[in-house]
Amino acid sequence: MLLVFSIFFFFFFFKQKTAYEMLRSLVGSEMCIRDSNETSVVVCGRESVFFWQFQVGAIDVLDPVSIQHLRKESQKYTFHVDDIMLPDSPTTSLTKKNTTQDHICATELSSKYLFIGRESGIVQMYTISPLVSVAKYQFGSRPQHIKCNCDSTMLAYVDVNGVFSMMAIDEATFSPISRPAQLLPGFERKDVWHMMWASDNSEMFLTMEKLRMYIFRGTDPEEPVQSSSIPMQFENLEVRTVMLDDIMSEPDRPAKEAVVDFETKSLRDTRELLRTVSAKEGILYVEDHPHPKLWSLVAESALENLDFAIAEKAVVQCKDYAAIQFVKRIQTLDEPGKQKAEIHAYYHRFDEAEKTYKDMDRKDLALELRARLGDWFRVVQLVQEGGGDESLMLKAWENIGDYYADRQKWSKAVQYYTQCKHYEKLSNVYYAQEDFKALEKLIDQASHDKNLLVEMGKKFLSVGLAESAVNAYLRADEVRKAVDCCVELNQWGKAVALAEKHHLADISQYLSKYANHLVDKGQLPQAIELYRKAGQHGDAAKLISQLAQKVAARNEHLKAKKYHVLAALEIESFRRKQSTLEDKSAKQMVDDLLLADQVTGTDRSLDSAWRGAEAFHFLLISQQHLLQGNLDLALLTAMRLMEYDEYVDPLEAYSVIALAAFYNKNFGICSKAFTRLEALENNPSADSNDALPSRTSAPTALALSDI
C-alpha cells in the first residue's frame, strides 16, 4: 500500500513534465514545466526559467558542517529563454517579458546538462555547474519529451507526432550557433507516447508504442510486451510500471496489483539457462550480455551448487565487496550443510536455512540464526521444542516485551517483562501507564537492585508520591535522597523525622531555606508553623517575636501579648527538648547546649522569654484599672512599665503613668512623667520609633487605646 502511494505521488509531482499551475510568483506565467535531479531543480514558464542548484559538490551525510556549508553555496538563476548564459552572467537577468512567440514546451535535467525544448523544435543546451549556454540544436518539430541517459552521452527526442529519434552528445560539436541535430542514422520509432532510459545502463531504454512496451539494448529491440501501464523505474534489468487507471478507480484503496514488474529478455534468458544448464554455460551468455544483475544471478546459482570458484568470479564482476567477503567466509565452514544454510540466509530464505540446520540436528545454529534476525517469537518456539536454555528464553521474552512496548501495547509488554523478570523495563511500562500501585508493589521485588530502586524513587517523586518515593529510597539505603524528596515535596515533618532517625545533622539548612523563602513572600505565620511542625522551637520563637514587634508597632497590644506568650512557650519547649538526658552522650549534651546558646544569642529578648508578655500584660492591666477606677492599682501597675522599655514604647508608658498619677492626686509622679514626655517630644531621636513625635499631642488616646 505504501509503495503504491509513493509511486503515485512520485509520478504526479516529479515525473510529470507539463502541468498548468498557478505559480506566477515563481516564473511569471501559468504554464509550469519542471524537472529535477539529485542536485538541482528547474522550473520553466512560457519564456522564463528558474534554475536552483541546491547542492554544489559532494555531501558527507555524517558531517553537518559540510552540509551547512554546501547549502550556503547553492546557486539560483532566473533568466529569459532567449538570454545567452555566460560564466559571468548575473544570477537574475529576467528583464524581458512577452518578447517571443517561441515558447518553452519541454525540459530535461541530467547529471551534467540542462535541456530546454521550444515549440519551434529548437533544443537549447546548458551545463549546470556553472550554468552556461553551450549549444543549440534544431529538430524540426515540436518536442513532447526530451530524455537524457544516465551518463549524459545520448539525448532522446519524442515529438508531438510520436516520432522518436536520438542524438549523440559530443562536447566537440558544442556551438552557441543553432545547427541541425545530428540524429542517430538508421534509427527511428513511430507512435511512441513515452520512453525511459535505464538508470544504471547508458545503452538500455524502453519505449511505449500504443499498447506495447519495447526494451532496447543500443538500437536492438527485444520482443515487445503487451502493456498499457506507465513505466516508473527501469533499473537492474527490471521495469516497474503502474496501472494508473486501476489506481484512479479506487484512489483511497490502491491495490498492490496495480504495480507490475517486467523483466528484460536477457534477465529471463539467464534465469532459464542457469535452471536448465550448468553455471559455466551461463557465464558464457552473461559475458556476451554483461550486467551486474546477471552476474549476481550466476553467483547465486553457483553458491547453491557450492561452486565457489564460479561464485567468486561472479561476485568480483558484480564489484560487490560484501558478497566477496561472504564467499570467502562460507568456504571456511567445515560442513556443506552449514554452507547451504548460510547461503539460504544470505539470500533471505530463512525458513530454508532453519530447515537445513534442523536436518543437521543443529537447533543451536537455527536459534542463533533467528536471534540474529531478531525473530524472537520463533526463538521462543524453538526453545519450547527443545533447543536452547533458560537464559535464551529470558532474552527472547525481553525482546518480545520490547517489541510490544515500542508499539505501546502495554499489557503484552507487562506480560513478557514479568516472565523474564526484567523489573527495570517493567517499571518503565508501569510509569508510562501511570499504574503507580503496581509500580509500588514492584519495590519489594526489586529490593536487590539499588540503581533500579533509585530510579523508581525518581519516578514517584516526579508525580508527587512522597510516601512511595521515600520507601524506594530507603530500600536503596539512600537516606539523603529520601530527605531531599520530602523537602522537595514540602513534607518537612517527615524530612525532619528521617533526619533525626538517621542522625542527619544538616536538616536545619533545608528548614532555614524554606522558612526564608516564606518570610520573603510575607508568609510569616506559615514559616512559624513550618518550624513548629519540624520541632525547631527556637527558630519558631524568633519569628513569633518578630511578629509580636510588628503588631505592637500598630498598637495591637493584646495581640502582642499573645504572640509573646506563644514565643515564650516555644522557648520553653525548646529548652525542655534540649534538657532531655535520655540516650545522650556527653558530646551530644555539649552540642545541644551550644545550639541553645546559638538560637537565643542573636535575640537577647529570648533569654527571658516571658518579659515581653509581662510588659504588655502590665500595660493592659494599668489601663483596665484606670477605667474601673482602681487608681492606686493603676498607678502601681503603670510604674512597672518603666522596667520594660525594650518592649513598651516609652511615650505610651509615661503617658499612662502621668494619667494614672494625675487621677490619683500624686502630682509629684505626674510632674516627673510629664517632664519625661517633654524630653521625648524635644528629642525624638531618643526614641527608637520614628512615629512617636506624631502621637505626643494625644496622650489620653494613647493611654486608653487597646482596652
BAFIDREN-396863 format. One line per 4 residues: their letters; for each residue x, y, z of C-alpha. Coordinates in Angstrom, 1 decimal. Layout:
a = X:Y:Z  ...
// end
This chain:
mllv = 0.0:0.0:0.0  2.8:2.4:0.9  4.7:1.5:-2.2  1.7:2.3:-4.4
fsif = 1.1:5.7:-2.8  4.8:6.5:-3.1  4.8:5.8:-6.8  1.6:7.6:-7.4
ffff = 3.0:10.7:-5.6  6.3:10.5:-7.4  4.7:10.3:-10.8  2.4:13.3:-10.5
ffkq = 4.7:15.6:-8.6  8.1:14.9:-10.1  8.0:13.0:-13.4  5.1:14.8:-15.0
ktay = 6.8:17.4:-17.2  3.8:19.5:-18.2  1.1:20.9:-15.9  -1.0:24.1:-15.7
emlr = -0.5:25.5:-12.2  -0.7:28.9:-10.5  3.0:29.7:-10.0  3.0:33.3:-11.1
slvg = 5.3:34.3:-8.2  7.9:31.9:-9.4  8.1:32.1:-13.2  5.6:34.8:-14.1
semc = 3.3:32.5:-16.1  0.5:30.0:-15.6  2.5:27.4:-17.7  4.9:25.4:-15.5
irds = 7.3:22.8:-16.8  9.7:21.3:-14.3  12.3:18.7:-13.7  14.9:17.8:-11.1
nets = 18.0:15.6:-10.4  20.0:14.8:-7.3  21.5:18.3:-7.0  19.3:20.8:-9.0
vvvc = 15.7:21.8:-9.8  14.5:23.7:-12.9  11.1:25.3:-13.4  10.1:26.9:-16.6
gres = 7.3:29.2:-17.7  6.4:30.1:-21.2  9.6:32.1:-21.7  11.3:32.4:-18.3
vffw = 13.5:29.9:-16.5  14.2:29.4:-12.8  17.2:27.1:-12.0  18.3:26.2:-8.5
qfqv = 21.4:24.2:-7.8  20.8:23.4:-4.2  23.9:21.1:-3.8  27.3:22.1:-5.1
gaid = 29.8:19.2:-4.8  29.6:16.0:-2.8  27.9:15.9:0.6  29.2:14.0:3.6
vldp = 25.9:13.0:5.3  27.8:12.4:8.6  29.2:15.9:8.6  26.6:18.6:9.5
vsiq = 29.1:21.3:9.0  29.8:20.2:5.4  26.0:20.0:4.7  25.5:23.6:6.0
hlrk = 28.5:24.9:4.0  27.2:23.4:0.8  23.8:24.8:1.4  25.3:28.3:1.7
esqk = 27.0:27.8:-1.7  23.8:26.9:-3.5  23.2:28.8:-6.8  19.9:30.3:-8.1
ytfh = 19.3:31.7:-11.6  16.4:33.4:-13.1  16.7:34.2:-16.8  14.8:34.6:-20.1
vddi = 14.9:31.8:-22.6  16.5:34.0:-25.2  19.3:35.0:-22.9  22.8:33.6:-23.5
mlpd = 24.1:32.5:-20.2  27.8:33.1:-19.7  30.1:32.3:-16.7  29.9:35.9:-15.5
sptt = 26.2:36.4:-16.2  24.1:37.8:-13.2  22.0:35.3:-11.4  18.9:37.3:-12.0
sltk = 18.6:38.7:-15.6  14.9:38.4:-16.2  14.3:41.8:-17.9  12.4:40.7:-20.9
kntt = 8.7:39.7:-20.9  6.3:38.7:-23.7  9.1:39.2:-26.3  8.9:35.8:-28.0
qdhi = 6.3:33.5:-29.6  8.6:30.5:-29.5  7.6:29.3:-26.1  9.1:26.6:-23.8
cate = 7.4:23.2:-24.1  9.7:20.6:-22.6  12.7:20.4:-20.3  15.2:17.8:-19.2
lssk = 17.8:17.9:-16.4  20.6:15.3:-16.4  23.6:14.9:-14.2  25.6:17.3:-16.4
ylfi = 23.3:19.3:-18.7  20.1:21.2:-18.8  18.0:20.9:-22.0  15.1:23.3:-22.8
gres = 12.8:22.4:-25.8  10.9:25.1:-27.6  7.8:24.9:-29.8  9.9:25.6:-33.0
givq = 11.8:22.4:-32.4  15.0:24.0:-31.0  16.6:22.4:-28.0  18.9:24.7:-26.0
myti = 21.6:23.0:-24.0  23.4:24.3:-20.8  26.0:23.0:-18.5  24.7:23.1:-14.9
splv = 27.9:23.7:-13.0  28.2:26.5:-13.8  25.1:27.4:-15.7  26.4:28.3:-19.2
svak = 24.9:28.1:-22.6  26.8:25.6:-24.8  24.7:24.5:-27.8  21.5:24.8:-29.8
yqfg = 20.1:22.0:-31.9  17.3:22.1:-34.5  15.0:19.0:-34.6  12.3:20.4:-36.9
srpq = 9.2:19.6:-34.9  7.7:20.5:-31.5  9.1:18.2:-28.8  6.8:16.3:-26.5
hikc = 9.5:14.6:-24.4  13.3:15.1:-24.0  15.2:12.5:-22.1  19.0:12.1:-21.5
ncds = 20.6:8.8:-20.5  22.4:8.2:-17.2  25.9:9.3:-18.3  24.7:12.3:-20.4
tmla = 26.0:10.9:-23.7  22.7:10.3:-25.6  19.6:12.5:-26.0  16.2:11.0:-26.8
yvdv = 13.7:13.2:-28.6  10.0:12.4:-29.0  8.0:15.0:-30.9  4.2:15.7:-30.8
ngvf = 3.6:13.2:-33.6  5.1:10.3:-31.6  8.3:10.1:-33.7  11.2:9.0:-31.6
smma = 14.8:9.7:-32.5  18.1:10.0:-30.7  21.2:12.2:-30.9  24.7:11.6:-29.5
idea = 26.1:14.3:-27.3  29.6:15.2:-28.2  31.3:18.1:-26.5  33.5:18.7:-29.6
tfsp = 30.4:19.8:-31.6  29.1:22.3:-29.0  28.4:25.7:-30.5  26.2:28.6:-29.4
isrp = 25.1:28.9:-33.1  21.9:27.0:-33.8  22.6:24.0:-36.1  20.6:20.9:-37.2
aqll = 20.7:17.9:-34.8  22.9:15.0:-35.9  20.3:12.2:-35.4  21.4:8.6:-35.0
pgfe = 21.3:7.2:-38.5  19.0:4.2:-39.2  17.0:4.6:-36.0  13.5:6.0:-35.8
rkdv = 10.4:4.8:-34.0  6.8:5.9:-34.5  3.7:6.0:-32.4  5.8:6.5:-29.2
whmm = 3.9:8.1:-26.3  6.5:7.5:-23.6  10.2:6.5:-23.3  12.6:6.0:-20.4
wasd = 16.3:5.4:-20.0  17.7:2.8:-17.7  19.1:4.4:-14.6  22.1:2.1:-14.4
nsem = 22.9:1.4:-18.1  23.5:4.1:-20.6  22.7:1.8:-23.6  19.3:0.5:-22.4
fltm = 16.0:2.2:-22.7  12.3:1.4:-23.3  9.6:2.9:-25.4  5.8:2.7:-25.1
eklr = 4.2:2.3:-28.5  0.4:2.0:-28.5  -0.2:-1.0:-26.2  3.2:-2.5:-26.4
myif = 6.4:-1.9:-24.5  9.8:-2.4:-26.2  13.1:-2.7:-24.4  16.2:-1.7:-26.3
rgtd = 19.9:-2.5:-25.8  21.5:0.0:-28.1  19.2:0.2:-31.1  18.2:-3.5:-31.0
peep = 14.7:-4.1:-29.5  13.7:-7.2:-27.6  10.4:-8.9:-28.1  7.5:-6.5:-27.2
vqss = 5.4:-6.9:-24.1  1.7:-6.1:-24.0  1.2:-3.4:-21.5  -0.7:-0.2:-21.1
sipm = 0.7:0.7:-17.7  3.1:3.7:-17.2  6.8:3.0:-16.6  8.1:4.5:-13.4
qfen = 11.5:2.8:-12.9  14.0:1.0:-15.1  16.9:-0.5:-13.1  18.7:-3.8:-12.7
levr = 17.1:-5.1:-16.0  13.6:-4.8:-14.4  10.9:-2.3:-15.4  8.4:-1.3:-12.7
tvml = 5.2:0.1:-14.1  2.0:1.5:-12.6  -1.6:1.0:-13.9  -3.0:4.4:-13.2
ddim = -6.4:3.6:-14.4  -6.8:1.0:-11.7  -5.4:3.3:-9.1  -7.7:6.2:-10.0
sepd = -10.7:3.9:-10.0  -10.2:3.5:-6.2  -7.7:6.1:-5.2  -8.4:5.7:-1.5
rpak = -7.7:1.9:-1.6  -5.0:1.3:-4.2  -4.2:-2.4:-4.8  -0.7:-3.9:-4.9
eavv = -1.6:-5.5:-8.2  -1.6:-2.0:-9.8  2.2:-2.2:-9.6  3.6:-4.6:-12.3
dfet = 7.2:-5.6:-12.8  8.6:-6.7:-16.1  12.0:-8.4:-16.7  14.2:-7.9:-19.7
kslr = 14.8:-10.7:-22.1  18.4:-11.1:-21.0  17.3:-11.5:-17.4  14.7:-14.1:-18.3
dtre = 17.1:-16.0:-20.5  19.8:-16.0:-17.9  17.4:-17.5:-15.3  16.3:-20.2:-17.7
llrt = 19.9:-21.1:-18.7  21.0:-21.3:-15.0  18.0:-23.5:-14.3  18.5:-25.9:-17.2
vsak = 22.2:-25.9:-18.0  25.4:-25.6:-15.9  26.8:-22.4:-14.4  29.7:-22.4:-16.8
egil = 27.4:-22.2:-19.8  25.5:-19.4:-18.1  28.7:-17.5:-17.7  29.3:-17.6:-21.4
yved = 25.9:-16.0:-22.0  26.4:-13.3:-19.3  29.8:-12.4:-20.7  28.1:-11.6:-24.0
hphp = 25.4:-9.6:-22.2  27.3:-8.2:-19.2  25.3:-6.6:-16.4  25.8:-6.7:-12.5
klws = 22.3:-8.2:-12.2  23.1:-11.1:-14.4  26.4:-11.7:-12.6  24.5:-11.8:-9.3
lvae = 22.2:-14.5:-10.7  25.3:-16.5:-11.7  26.8:-16.1:-8.3  23.5:-17.2:-6.6
sale = 23.3:-20.3:-8.8  26.9:-21.2:-8.2  26.6:-20.8:-4.5  23.5:-23.1:-4.4
nldf = 25.7:-25.7:-6.1  28.6:-24.9:-3.8  30.7:-24.0:-6.8  32.8:-21.3:-5.0
aiae = 35.2:-20.7:-7.9  32.5:-19.6:-10.3  30.7:-17.8:-7.4  33.8:-15.8:-6.5
kavv = 34.4:-14.8:-10.2  30.8:-13.7:-10.5  30.7:-11.5:-7.4  34.0:-9.9:-8.5
qckd = 32.3:-9.0:-11.7  29.5:-7.5:-9.7  32.0:-5.4:-7.7  30.1:-6.3:-4.6
yaai = 32.7:-6.3:-1.8  30.2:-7.7:0.8  29.4:-10.6:-1.4  33.1:-11.3:-2.0
qfvk = 33.7:-11.4:1.7  30.7:-13.7:2.2  32.0:-16.2:-0.4  35.4:-16.3:1.3
riqt = 33.7:-16.8:4.7  31.5:-19.7:3.8  34.4:-21.5:2.2  35.9:-21.8:5.7
ldep = 32.9:-23.6:7.1  33.6:-27.3:7.9  30.3:-28.8:6.7  28.3:-28.5:3.4
gkqk = 25.1:-28.3:5.4  26.3:-25.2:7.2  27.4:-23.7:3.9  23.9:-24.3:2.3
aeih = 22.2:-22.8:5.4  24.3:-19.7:5.3  23.7:-19.3:1.6  19.9:-19.6:2.2
ayyh = 20.1:-17.0:4.9  22.2:-14.6:2.7  19.5:-14.6:0.1  16.8:-14.2:2.7
rfde = 15.5:-17.7:2.5  15.4:-18.0:6.3  12.9:-20.9:6.5  15.0:-23.0:4.2
aekt = 18.1:-22.1:6.3  16.3:-23.1:9.5  15.2:-26.4:8.0  18.7:-27.1:6.8
ykdm = 20.0:-26.7:10.4  17.3:-28.9:11.8  18.1:-31.6:9.3  21.7:-31.4:10.6
drkd = 20.3:-31.7:14.2  21.8:-28.3:14.9  19.0:-26.4:16.6  21.5:-24.3:18.3
lale = 22.5:-22.8:14.9  18.9:-22.4:14.0  18.4:-20.5:17.2  21.4:-18.4:16.6
lrar = 20.1:-17.5:13.1  16.7:-16.5:14.4  18.3:-14.4:17.2  20.5:-12.6:14.6
lgdw = 17.4:-11.8:12.6  15.5:-10.6:15.7  12.7:-13.1:15.2  12.3:-13.7:18.9
frvv = 8.8:-15.2:18.5  10.4:-18.0:16.5  13.2:-18.3:19.1  10.6:-19.0:21.8
qlvq = 9.0:-21.7:19.7  12.4:-23.3:19.0  13.3:-23.2:22.7  10.0:-24.8:23.6
eggg = 10.7:-27.5:21.0  13.8:-28.5:23.0  16.5:-26.2:21.8  18.4:-23.5:23.8
desl = 18.4:-22.9:27.5  16.6:-20.7:30.0  18.9:-17.7:29.5  18.0:-17.6:25.8
mlka = 14.3:-17.9:26.7  14.6:-14.9:29.1  16.4:-12.9:26.4  13.6:-13.8:23.9
weni = 10.9:-12.7:26.3  12.7:-9.5:27.0  13.0:-8.7:23.3  9.3:-9.6:22.7
gdyy = 8.4:-7.2:25.5  10.5:-4.5:23.8  8.5:-5.3:20.6  5.2:-4.7:22.2
adrq = 6.4:-1.7:24.2  7.6:0.1:21.1  4.1:-0.3:19.7  2.6:0.9:23.0
kwsk = 0.8:-2.5:23.6  1.5:-2.2:27.4  -0.5:-5.2:28.6  1.5:-7.5:26.3
avqy = 4.7:-5.8:27.3  4.0:-6.3:31.0  3.3:-10.0:30.4  6.6:-10.7:28.8
ytqc = 8.7:-8.4:31.1  7.1:-10.2:34.1  8.1:-13.6:32.6  11.7:-12.5:32.1
khye = 11.8:-10.7:35.4  13.2:-7.5:33.9  12.0:-5.2:36.6  13.7:-2.1:35.1
klsn = 11.7:-2.2:31.9  8.6:-3.3:33.8  8.9:-0.2:35.9  9.1:2.0:32.8
vyya = 5.9:0.4:31.4  4.0:0.9:34.7  5.2:4.5:34.7  4.1:5.1:31.2
qedf = 0.7:3.6:32.1  0.5:5.7:35.3  -0.1:2.5:37.2  1.6:3.6:40.4
kale = 0.0:0.9:42.6  1.7:-1.8:40.5  4.9:0.3:40.5  4.8:0.5:44.3
klid = 4.4:-3.3:44.6  7.5:-3.7:42.4  9.6:-2.1:45.1  9.6:-5.4:47.1
qash = 10.5:-7.5:44.0  13.4:-5.1:43.0  14.9:-4.8:46.5  18.2:-6.4:45.3
dknl = 18.8:-3.7:42.6  19.8:-0.4:44.2  20.0:1.6:41.0  16.5:0.5:40.0
lvem = 15.1:1.5:43.4  16.7:4.9:43.0  15.1:5.3:39.5  11.8:4.2:40.9
gkkf = 12.1:6.8:43.7  12.7:9.5:41.0  9.5:8.3:39.2  7.4:8.6:42.3
lsvg = 9.0:12.0:43.1  8.1:13.3:39.6  4.4:12.7:40.3  4.4:13.9:43.9
laes = 4.0:10.5:45.7  6.2:11.2:48.6  5.5:8.1:50.7  6.3:5.7:47.8
avna = 9.4:7.7:46.8  10.7:7.6:50.4  10.0:3.9:50.6  12.0:3.3:47.4
ylra = 14.9:5.5:48.5  15.1:3.8:52.0  15.1:0.4:50.4  18.1:1.5:48.3
devr = 19.7:2.8:51.5  19.7:6.4:50.2  18.5:8.3:53.3  19.9:11.6:51.9
kavd = 17.8:11.3:48.8  14.7:10.4:50.8  15.1:13.5:52.9  15.7:15.6:49.8
ccve = 12.5:14.1:48.3  10.5:15.1:51.4  12.0:18.6:51.3  11.1:19.0:47.6
lnqw = 7.5:17.9:48.2  7.2:20.1:51.3  6.9:17.2:53.6  9.1:18.9:56.3
gkav = 7.8:16.9:59.2  8.7:13.6:57.6  12.0:15.1:56.4  13.0:16.1:60.0
alae = 11.8:12.8:61.4  14.0:10.9:58.9  16.9:13.2:59.5  16.7:12.7:63.3
khhl = 16.2:8.9:63.0  19.2:8.5:60.8  21.3:11.2:62.6  21.5:13.7:59.7
adis = 22.6:17.0:61.3  22.1:19.4:58.4  18.3:19.3:58.2  18.2:22.8:59.7
qyls = 19.7:24.1:56.4  16.7:22.9:54.5  14.3:24.4:57.0  16.1:27.7:57.0
kyan = 16.0:28.0:53.3  12.3:27.2:53.1  11.4:29.4:56.0  13.4:32.3:54.5
hlvd = 11.5:31.8:51.3  8.2:32.1:53.2  9.4:35.1:55.1  10.4:36.8:51.8
kgql = 7.0:36.2:50.4  5.4:37.7:53.6  4.1:34.4:54.8  5.4:34.7:58.4
pqai = 2.7:32.6:60.0  3.4:29.8:57.5  7.1:30.0:58.3  6.3:29.8:62.1
elyr = 4.0:26.8:61.6  6.8:25.1:59.5  9.3:25.4:62.3  6.8:24.2:64.9
kagq = 5.9:21.1:62.9  9.6:20.4:62.3  10.3:20.7:66.0  12.6:23.8:65.6
hgda = 11.1:25.7:68.5  13.9:28.2:68.9  13.6:29.3:65.3  9.8:29.5:65.6
akli = 10.2:31.6:68.8  12.4:34.1:66.8  9.8:34.5:64.1  6.9:34.9:66.7
sqla = 8.9:37.5:68.5  9.3:39.4:65.2  5.6:39.2:64.6  4.9:40.5:68.1
qkva = 7.0:43.5:67.4  5.1:44.3:64.2  1.7:44.2:65.9  3.0:46.2:68.8
arne = 4.0:49.0:66.4  0.4:49.1:65.2  -0.8:49.5:68.9  -2.4:46.0:68.9
hlka = -1.2:45.3:72.4  -3.4:42.3:73.1  -2.1:40.5:70.1  1.4:41.5:71.0
kkyh = 0.9:39.9:74.5  -0.5:36.7:72.9  2.4:36.5:70.5  5.0:37.0:73.3
vlaa = 3.2:34.2:75.3  3.4:31.9:72.3  7.1:32.8:71.8  7.8:32.0:75.5
leie = 6.0:28.7:75.2  8.1:27.8:72.2  11.3:28.7:74.1  10.1:26.5:77.0
sfrr = 9.6:23.6:74.6  13.0:24.2:73.1  14.6:24.1:76.5  12.8:21.0:77.6
kqst = 13.9:19.3:74.4  17.5:20.2:75.0  17.4:19.2:78.6  16.3:15.6:77.9
ledk = 19.1:13.3:79.1  17.8:10.1:77.7  20.1:8.3:75.3  22.5:11.3:75.0
sakq = 26.3:11.2:75.3  28.4:13.9:76.9  29.3:15.2:73.4  25.7:15.4:72.4
mvdd = 24.9:17.3:75.6  27.6:19.9:74.8  26.4:20.2:71.2  22.9:20.8:72.4
llla = 24.0:23.5:74.8  26.0:25.2:72.1  22.9:25.0:69.8  20.7:26.6:72.5
dqvt = 23.1:29.4:73.0  23.3:30.0:69.2  19.5:30.1:69.0  19.0:32.6:71.8
gtdr = 22.2:34.6:71.3  21.0:36.5:68.3  17.9:37.7:70.1  18.6:38.6:73.7
slds = 14.9:39.0:74.4  14.6:35.2:74.2  16.8:34.8:77.2  13.9:36.0:79.3
awrg = 11.1:34.8:77.2  8.3:35.9:79.4  9.3:39.6:79.8  7.5:40.6:76.6
aeaf = 4.3:39.0:77.8  4.7:40.7:81.2  5.3:44.1:79.7  2.1:44.1:77.6
hfll = 0.2:42.5:80.4  1.1:45.4:82.8  0.2:47.9:80.1  -3.2:46.4:79.5
isqq = -3.9:45.9:83.3  -3.0:49.5:84.1  -5.4:50.8:81.5  -8.1:48.5:82.8
hllq = -7.7:49.7:86.4  -8.0:53.3:85.2  -11.3:52.5:83.5  -12.6:50.7:86.6
gnld = -11.5:53.5:88.9  -8.8:51.5:90.8  -6.5:54.4:90.8  -3.9:53.1:93.3
lall = -3.6:49.8:91.5  -3.5:51.6:88.1  -0.5:53.7:89.3  1.3:50.8:90.8
tamr = 0.9:48.8:87.7  1.9:51.7:85.4  5.1:52.3:87.4  6.2:48.7:86.5
lmey = 6.2:49.7:82.8  9.5:51.6:83.3  11.2:48.2:83.7  10.1:47.1:80.2
deyv = 11.3:49.9:78.0  12.7:47.4:75.4  9.1:46.2:74.8  6.8:49.1:75.6
dple = 7.0:52.4:73.8  8.3:55.0:76.4  5.8:57.5:75.1  2.9:55.2:75.9
aysv = 4.4:54.1:79.2  4.9:57.6:80.6  1.6:58.7:79.2  -0.2:56.0:81.2
iala = 1.9:56.9:84.3  1.1:60.6:84.0  -2.6:59.9:83.6  -2.7:57.4:86.5
afyn = -0.8:59.8:88.8  -3.0:62.7:87.8  -6.2:61.0:88.7  -4.5:59.6:91.9
knfg = -3.6:63.1:93.0  0.1:62.1:93.0  1.3:65.3:91.3  5.0:64.6:92.0
icsk = 5.0:61.4:89.9  2.7:63.1:87.4  5.2:66.1:87.1  8.1:63.7:86.6
aftr = 6.2:61.8:83.9  5.3:65.0:82.0  8.9:66.0:82.3  10.0:62.8:80.6
leal = 7.3:63.2:78.0  8.5:66.8:77.2  12.0:65.4:76.9  10.8:62.8:74.4
ennp = 9.0:65.5:72.5  12.0:67.8:72.3  14.4:64.9:71.5  12.6:62.5:69.2
sads = 15.8:60.6:68.3  15.9:59.3:71.9  13.0:57.1:70.9  13.6:54.2:68.6
ndal = 10.2:54.6:67.0  10.1:57.4:64.4  6.4:57.6:64.7  6.4:58.7:68.4
psrt = 6.5:62.5:68.0  3.4:62.5:65.9  1.4:60.9:68.8  2.5:63.3:71.6
sapt = -0.5:65.5:71.1  -2.9:62.8:72.2  -1.6:61.2:75.4  -5.1:60.3:76.6
alal = -5.9:58.5:73.4  -2.6:56.6:73.7  -3.3:55.7:77.4  -6.8:54.4:76.7
sdi = -6.1:52.5:73.4  -6.5:48.7:73.1  -8.5:48.3:76.3
// end
